[in-house]
Structures are given as C-alpha cells and as structure tokens.
Amino acid sequence: MTKVEIGDIDFGTQRKYDLMKISRELFRLMMNDPRYDYATLEEMFAFEEMQNYDPAEVSKAVDELTGKEKYNNLLLEISKPYGKVYAVNKRRIPEMMFTYQPLGFNEMIGL
C-alpha cells in the first residue's frame, strides 16, 4: 500500500491567481503550519518566510485576506486584550483544494 502525505492546501481554480503573491504565500503559510495561525501583525512581520517583504506589504496582504468584498474573509480578525489576532477562516476550507503527494515526494525532487 502506498502512503500519501497531504501537501499544501490551495485555493480552488477560480481564486488561485486572484491574490497578490505575498497574500498567497502568507495564507498558505498560515493554513499549512498551525504555528503561524492566530498571529498578530507583529508576529507575521517576524515569520522567516516574510523577511523578504516590507511590513507595509505584509499589512496590505492581511488587508486583502481579511477583505469581505472579494474573498469573504479568508483570514478572520479577532480582537484580543493585547490586540488583533488573525486566523485562517476554517469555514472556507471546503472551497479549497488539497494537493496530495506521495510520501517522500519532496525529497525525491530535491526540495
């Protein structure tokens, strides 16, 4: 029996290319690694994967992902006593696609 690992979670084909590159990267990071979910803006600025971006760009990506008009809140903004925290909107998961890969696929292709 072949073992399968779940790869990244992505948007459905209709939404895949509608977001800025940084928004897609930030969302995939938060969606696929629970350590990055429920993060403040300041914590997002410190994510290793976001170090190549200016804090203003990260803020713009968060604004895009929390926007109600076009994307129906891919990220939720939650008010806490210490400030705003952003979390993946789990109700949107059925609209996304899972990318399946054979176990060890990334090692086979050198990632």
Legacy VTK file of the C-alpha trace (Angstrom):
# vtk DataFile Version 3.0
C-alpha trace
ASCII
DATASET POLYDATA
POINTS 111 float
0.000 0.000 0.000
1.350 3.434 -0.931
1.462 6.017 1.819
0.351 9.536 0.941
1.137 12.764 2.718
-1.015 15.847 2.404
0.834 18.642 0.695
-0.167 22.265 0.652
-3.735 23.447 0.769
-4.534 25.767 -2.091
-7.475 27.781 -3.332
-9.908 26.424 -5.896
-9.046 27.234 -9.503
-11.321 30.277 -9.571
-9.365 32.043 -6.821
-5.866 30.698 -7.365
-4.442 33.691 -9.231
-6.640 36.489 -7.872
-4.467 37.347 -4.853
-1.147 39.153 -4.680
1.835 36.790 -4.450
2.569 37.768 -0.842
-1.082 37.167 0.101
-0.954 33.655 -1.353
2.341 32.938 0.440
1.083 34.258 3.774
-2.196 32.364 3.528
-0.520 29.073 2.596
1.914 29.516 5.470
-0.872 30.130 7.992
-3.073 27.388 6.552
-0.413 24.677 6.395
1.525 25.317 9.602
-0.511 25.693 12.800
2.383 27.541 14.466
1.571 30.509 12.227
-2.199 30.542 12.695
-3.621 33.013 15.253
-0.850 35.567 14.742
-0.628 39.299 15.299
0.734 41.564 12.580
3.968 41.942 14.536
4.353 38.152 14.672
3.740 37.950 10.919
6.483 40.508 10.301
8.857 38.141 12.138
7.922 34.997 10.159
11.090 33.765 8.475
9.188 33.357 5.189
8.056 37.011 5.324
11.512 38.513 5.983
11.938 39.465 2.301
8.847 41.665 2.468
8.403 45.100 3.948
5.973 45.280 6.916
3.716 47.533 4.799
3.450 44.739 2.197
2.566 42.177 4.876
-0.088 44.552 6.236
-1.516 45.005 2.734
-1.658 41.216 2.293
-3.522 40.859 5.602
-5.964 43.570 4.493
-6.539 41.680 1.244
-7.057 38.345 3.016
-9.475 39.800 5.571
-11.420 41.760 2.938
-15.089 40.873 2.906
-15.956 42.060 -0.591
-13.944 39.803 -2.870
-12.647 36.934 -0.775
-15.222 36.588 2.006
-12.722 36.585 4.838
-10.012 34.021 4.157
-8.489 35.332 7.385
-10.555 36.324 10.381
-9.640 39.318 12.522
-10.106 38.526 16.209
-9.914 41.207 18.900
-7.928 40.183 21.979
-6.962 42.257 25.033
-3.416 42.544 23.634
-4.519 43.498 20.109
-5.822 41.983 16.910
-5.031 38.391 16.013
-5.515 36.894 12.548
-6.599 33.320 11.972
-7.484 31.177 8.971
-11.235 31.070 8.405
-11.768 27.316 8.763
-15.255 27.572 7.237
-13.619 28.298 3.886
-11.622 25.041 3.800
-14.251 23.138 1.732
-13.726 25.686 -1.067
-10.006 24.946 -1.196
-8.083 22.154 -2.821
-5.711 19.701 -1.182
-2.572 18.823 -3.104
-1.601 15.210 -2.438
1.934 13.945 -2.872
3.490 10.512 -2.399
5.315 10.176 0.917
8.850 11.453 0.419
7.995 13.290 -2.827
9.792 16.490 -1.810
12.965 14.541 -1.031
12.767 12.758 -4.398
12.656 16.053 -6.300
15.265 17.728 -4.097
13.109 20.143 -2.078
LINES 1 112
111 0 1 2 3 4 5 6 7 8 9 10 11 12 13 14 15 16 17 18 19 20 21 22 23 24 25 26 27 28 29 30 31 32 33 34 35 36 37 38 39 40 41 42 43 44 45 46 47 48 49 50 51 52 53 54 55 56 57 58 59 60 61 62 63 64 65 66 67 68 69 70 71 72 73 74 75 76 77 78 79 80 81 82 83 84 85 86 87 88 89 90 91 92 93 94 95 96 97 98 99 100 101 102 103 104 105 106 107 108 109 110
